[in-house]
């Protein structure tokens, strides 16, 4: 009985990572309960249901054969790319942006899933590419197209934060695959030279965000209001915070988007540095686990996919925290597992499920060159 297949499957699960995910998601429920003034409605109850359903989905995904991610990586990318085109035609408006597809039973943000699709597609591409050809011109343009198409479509929505996340994930994959560092240096120089053109293409509100990032005090009651209130909330929390349900910035409606983009500031006011360290340690465990999966995997696809997905999770975490502390412009990146929002949580849970799937078969060679 002790050697039954389902017992063996349970033993293979990364329980430290699973318990860490549960702790972070549970902390998110507590923060959302407080953000609503001590009520489960409207955010905490929905967040709880989503978290339970997606936690189950993550465990199911963890049992998927890693070869399926390899074989269907391009199809996944193609479906999400078509969905991004559909957003431009049929997408639903919200908050001044056209980012969502309303399927009746669910409202999806396809750009979130592209963060995963670009990682899997490029992992598949470099898995099949002979190493001597990685740095050649013929080998460089396909990944650049794979990155550029969805990034451009997402910018049209407009959604600068998600577009940057897609580009970041793609560039990390190219770097990890062995593309010469000098090509990145040259690309960086070209990017700096193109900044005036990029600036002219930004929307007015995006330019304001950059200018306010450089000088928040220039418009403290206008464009700089969000970041100013966020800093006040974080600073007033001190070491241990004001206490559960005792936050004033959030409960008196000074802090905008307190349940989504600025949820870290909501937490920091009541839980202080201690709460922030809890979140950082939790995500540190998850990132360390994902990186270890990448480093111990035999197949190129598994190594690249696990490391790329870890980089994507890091981007979520780093940009959100830097944003609420005034260290980066406000770009609308949620805090994984904690912020309220279905598409972002679904993306992160799928991400973690894929890494678990890879971890189960890290010793497999995945020799599927040319298939799919």
N, C-alpha and C positions, 0 to 999 in steps of 0.2 A: 504493500500500500504506500509505503514511504517513497517508493521509486516510481510512482505513477507519473505519467507525462505532465499532468497539470501541476504536480508538486515540483517537478524539475523546472517548469516554466516560471513558477513563483520564485524559486531560488535564483534564477538567472536575472531577475529584475534588479535594477540599481536602486535599492531601497533608500539609500541616503539621499539620492537625488529626488526620489518620489516624496519622501517626507519633507524635504526642503521646499519643494513645489507646494505641498499642502500647507506648510507653515506660512509661506509668502501669500498664497491665496487667502488663507484664513485671516491674516493680518489686513489684507485688502478689504475684506468684509467688515472688519472692526472699524477701519478708517471711514468707509462709506456710511456705516451706521452712524458714526459720530458726525460726519459731514451733513447728514440729513437731520441733525438736531436730536439724535437719539431715537431714530425711527428706521425700521427695515425698508420701508417704502420711501422713495421710489427706486433707490439704487442698490442697496445691500441685498435685498431679496432676489432681484434679477441677477445680480452678480453671483450670488450663491448658487442659483440654479444653473447658470452658464458654467460656472467653475466645476460643479459636480458632473455635468454632462460632458464637458470637454476633458475633464480628468479621465473619465471612462474612455472617451475617444482616444486620448493619448496612449493609454495602456493597450488598446486594441491596435493602434498604429505600431506600437513597439513590437508587436508579434509579426508584422509584415516582413517578408523576406527582403533583405536589402537589395537583392538583384532586381526587384520590381522598381525600386527608385531609379536604378541605373537604366533599365530598359525603357521606362516611360518618362524620363526626365524631359525630353524634348516635347512630348505630347502635353505634359503638364504646363510647360512654358507656353506652348502654342494656345492652349485653352485660355490661360490667364491673359495672354496678349489680345486675343479676340474679345475677352470680357472688357479689357481696357478700351478697346475701340467701341464696344457697345455702350460704355459709360458716356463717351462723347456724343453718342446718338440718342440713347434712351435714358441716360443717367438722371438720378434724382438730385435736386439741389438741397443744400443744407449748410448754413453758416457762410453763405456767399460762395460756396464751391460746389462743383458737380463731380462727386466722387463715388456715389452709391448706385447699385443696381437693386431695384425693388422686385423681388421674385414672388411677392405675395405673402409667403410664409416666413420669409427672412429677408433682411436688408443687408447686402454684402458690399464690402469695399474691396474690389479686385486688386487695387494697388498694394494692399497689405500682403496678398498671396504672392505677388511678384517678387517680394523680398526673398521668399523661399525658392520660387521657380528659377530665378537667375542663378542662385547657388547651385541647384541640382543640374541645370542645363550646362553651366560652365564646368562643373565637376565631371559630367559625362563627356564633354568636349575634350578636356585635357586627359581624361582616362584613355580615350581612344587615340590621342595624338602622340606619335613617336617623339621622344624627348629631344632628339637633335633638331626637330622642326619647330620647337616651341617659340623660339625668338625670331623666326623668319617673318617677313612681311605678309606672306600668304596665310600664315597661321595667326596673325594679329587682327586682321580685319573682321573675321567672324565673331569673336567675343566682343569687339567694339560695337558691332551692329546689334548683337544680342543685348548689350547694356543700353545702347543709345535709344533704340526704339521704345521700350517701355518708359525710360526716363523722360523722353520727350512727351509721350502721351500723358504721363502723370503731371508734368509741368503745365499742360494745357488745362488741367482741372480747376484751379491750380493747387498743387500740393508740393511745395518746395521740400519739406522735411522728408516725405516718402521718396521723392525723386533722389535726394541726396543719399538716402539709405540704400536704394537700389544701386546707385553708382558706387557707393562705398563697398557694398558686398561684391560687386563685379570686379572692382579694382583689387580688392583683397584676394580674390580667387586667382586673378592673373599673376599677382605677386607670389602667391603660394605655389603656383604651378612652375615657377622658375623663370618667368619673363625677366629680362635684364633690368637691373635697378636704374640704369642710365636712360632707359625708355620712360620710366616714371619721372625721372628728373626733367627730361625733355618735355614730357606732358605737363609737368608742373609749371615750367617756364612759359609754355604756350597758353596755359590757363590764366596765368598772371597777365599775359599780354592781351588776353581776350576779356579781361574783367570789365573794361568800359562798355563793350558790346553786351556782355551778360547783364550789366547794371541797367542798360537801356531796355532790356527785355523783361525786367522784373515789373510786377504790378506795383501800384503806389503803396499798398499796405505792406508789401514785402520790403520795399525800400525803407519805409518807416521803421520796420522791425530792426533792420540792420543799423540805421542811424540811432535808434533808441538803445540798441545794444551798446553802442560806443559811448552814448551819453544819455542815460535814463532820466537825468534831472532836467533835460531840456524841455520835456513835456510831461511833468509828473501827474497831471490830471487827465491827460489824453492818451497818446500812444504809449507813454512810459508807465501808465497806471498799473498794468498787470505785474510787471517785474518789480516795481517799487513795493507793492503790497506783498508780493511773494517774499521779498527779502525781509520785510518787517516780520512776517509770520515765522520764517525760519529763524531769524535772529532772536525773536522773543521767546522761542522754545528753550533756549539754553541747553544745559546738559541733560536734564530729565524731562523737560517739557512742562506745560501748564497743568497737565492732567487730562484724563479721558473726559470728553464732552465739555472741556473748559476753554477751548480755543475761541478767541474773540474775533480775529480776522475772518475766519470762515463763518462763524455763527452770526456775525453781524453783517454779512454780505460784502465785506471789503475785498475778499479774495475771489477773483473771477475763476471760472472753470475749476472750482475746487475739487470736483469729483473725477476730472479727466486729466488734462495736461498738467494742472498744478496740484495734483493730489499729494505729491511729496511735500509741498509746503504745508498743506493741511495736516499731514502726519507730523511734520517736524515741530509745528506749534504745540501740539499736545503731547508728543512723545520725545521731543528734543533729539539731542545727539545720540542717545541710546537707541531710539527707534531707527534713526538713520543707519547706525552701525549694524542693527539687526538685518535691515534690508541689504546692506552692502555685503555682509558676511554670507547671507543666504545666496545672493547672486554670485558671490565669489566661489561658493561650493559648486554651483551649477556650471559656471564657466570652467573651473578647474576640472570637473568631471568630463565635460564635453571635449576639452583640449586633450585630456588623457586618452579618451576614446580615439581621437584623431591620431595621436602619436603612436598608439599601439595597434592600429589597423594595418593590414597587409596591402589591401588594394588601393590604388591611386584614387579611385572614385570615393571610397570610404574616408580616406584621409582628408581629401579636399572638401568633401561635403560636410563632415563633422566640424572641421576647423572653420569653414565658411559660415556655417550655421551659428557657431559660437561667436564669431565676429559680428553677425547680425544681431544676436542677443545683446552683445556688448554695446553696439551702436544705440539700440533702444535705451539701455540703461544710462549710458554716458551722456547722450544728448539731452534726455529728459532732465537729469539732475543738473547738468550744466546750465540748461535753459532756465530752470526755476531759481537758480542761484545767480543769474546774471552773467554767466561765463560763456553763454552762446545766445544767439538771437532766438526769439520765440518762433519755433517752426512746427509746433503741433505734433510732437512725438509722445505717445503715452508711456507710462511706466509699466513694464510688463507684469502681468498677473495681479496688479494692484489697481491700476486705473480702470474706471468704468468704460466698457466698450466691447462689443461682441466680436467684431472682425479682428481687432488687435489680439484679443485673448485667444481666439481660434488659431491665428497665425503662430503665436508663441507655443501653444500646446501641440500643434502639428510639428513645429520645429523640434521640440523636445522629444516627441514621439519618434521622429525620424532618427534622431541621435541615438535613442534607445534601441531602435531597430538595427542601426549600424553596430552598436555595442555588442549585440547578441551574436553578430557574425563577423567580428573584427578579424578573426583568423581566416575568413574566406578570401579567396583570390578574386572572385567576381570577374572571371575572364569571359566577358560578353562583348568583345570588340566587334563593332559593326552591326550588332543586332538592334532591332527596334527602330 
